[in-house]
Amino acid sequence: MKVGDIIEARHGEIGMVISVEYMYPTHPQSPASRVKVDWISEPPQWCPPGLMFSTFAIKRVVSRASR
């Protein structure tokens, strides 16, 4: 997962990833731990603006960023 990916949350909310925090920041193959999303549709009730949340709340990646 990287910045620019379009994601779908558990209840169908759509958003774009604007920031990614990795589990092991210095390791080049570290998995994403938390993300910050700019919501395209109505944001989920559990996600106030500016909150980084776990990748487990993401249902699927709708579109991957090209870079």
N, C-alpha and C positions, 0 to 999 in steps of 0.2 A: 504494500500500500504506500502511495506517495502523494505529495501535494498535487492537486489538480484532478484526482480521481473523483468520479461521481458515484456516490454510495446511496444505498437504500437502508434505512433503519428498520427495526423489527416490525413496526406497524405501517410501513409504506411511505414514510417521510423521505424526501429526496434532498440531498445536499452535496456540496463540493468540499473536499478536504482542503483546508487552508494551512494546517500545521500538523506535523507528526512528531511524536515523542517515541523514541526507541527503547527497548528493554535494556540493551547494552550499547550505549551511545558511541563508544569507541570501536566497536566491532563492525566490520563492513557488511556482514550478513545478518545483522540483528533484526528480529521481527519487530513490527510496530506494536507498541504497548497501549498508547493513548493517542487520540486524534482530536483536533478542533475542526468543526464543520461550520460552513456558511450555508444555512438552510435555504433551498430554493423554494420548497413548499412550506407549509405551516410547520414550525419546529415542534418536536415532541414536548410534552408537558414536563418531562423529567430533565430537560436540557436548557437551562437558562443561558443567555448569550455569553460567549467567552469561556464556557466550561470545556475542559478537555475530558473526554470520557473514554472508557474502555472499548477496544475493538470488538469485544464480545457482543456489544449492542448493535453491531452492523450485520444486517441480513445478507447483503451481497454487494459486490462492486458492479455498478451498472455500466460504467465506461471508464477505461483506464486512460491516464494521461499519456501523451505521446513521447515525453522525454524520459 
